Amino acid sequence: MNNNGITYIFIIHIFFYQIHIGSIAYKMKLDVFIFEAFSDM
């Protein structure tokens, strides 16, 4: 049971880590989009 709990925590950690990486990539893409939009003006 203890080993199963560790595996469960590890999976959740990986899951949230991927969401965090995804949000950073999304924000960078958004920043580039805003920068290009302002440079066109």
Rosetta constraint file for C-alpha pairs under 8 A:
AtomPair CA 1 CA 5 HARMONIC 6.32 0.50
AtomPair CA 2 CA 6 HARMONIC 6.47 0.50
AtomPair CA 3 CA 7 HARMONIC 6.40 0.50
AtomPair CA 4 CA 8 HARMONIC 6.24 0.50
AtomPair CA 5 CA 9 HARMONIC 6.28 0.50
AtomPair CA 6 CA 10 HARMONIC 6.14 0.50
AtomPair CA 7 CA 11 HARMONIC 6.22 0.50
AtomPair CA 8 CA 12 HARMONIC 6.36 0.50
AtomPair CA 9 CA 13 HARMONIC 6.12 0.50
AtomPair CA 10 CA 14 HARMONIC 6.29 0.50
AtomPair CA 11 CA 15 HARMONIC 6.11 0.50
AtomPair CA 12 CA 16 HARMONIC 6.21 0.50
AtomPair CA 13 CA 17 HARMONIC 6.03 0.50
AtomPair CA 14 CA 18 HARMONIC 6.18 0.50
AtomPair CA 15 CA 19 HARMONIC 6.49 0.50
AtomPair CA 16 CA 20 HARMONIC 6.18 0.50
AtomPair CA 17 CA 21 HARMONIC 6.28 0.50
AtomPair CA 18 CA 22 HARMONIC 6.05 0.50
AtomPair CA 19 CA 23 HARMONIC 6.15 0.50
AtomPair CA 20 CA 24 HARMONIC 6.35 0.50
AtomPair CA 21 CA 25 HARMONIC 6.29 0.50
AtomPair CA 22 CA 26 HARMONIC 6.09 0.50
AtomPair CA 23 CA 27 HARMONIC 6.08 0.50
AtomPair CA 24 CA 28 HARMONIC 6.19 0.50
AtomPair CA 25 CA 29 HARMONIC 6.19 0.50
AtomPair CA 26 CA 30 HARMONIC 6.14 0.50
AtomPair CA 27 CA 31 HARMONIC 6.10 0.50
AtomPair CA 28 CA 32 HARMONIC 6.25 0.50
AtomPair CA 29 CA 33 HARMONIC 6.22 0.50
AtomPair CA 30 CA 34 HARMONIC 6.21 0.50
AtomPair CA 31 CA 35 HARMONIC 6.09 0.50
AtomPair CA 32 CA 36 HARMONIC 6.14 0.50
AtomPair CA 33 CA 37 HARMONIC 6.14 0.50
AtomPair CA 34 CA 38 HARMONIC 6.24 0.50
AtomPair CA 35 CA 39 HARMONIC 6.13 0.50
AtomPair CA 36 CA 40 HARMONIC 6.27 0.50
AtomPair CA 37 CA 41 HARMONIC 6.84 0.50
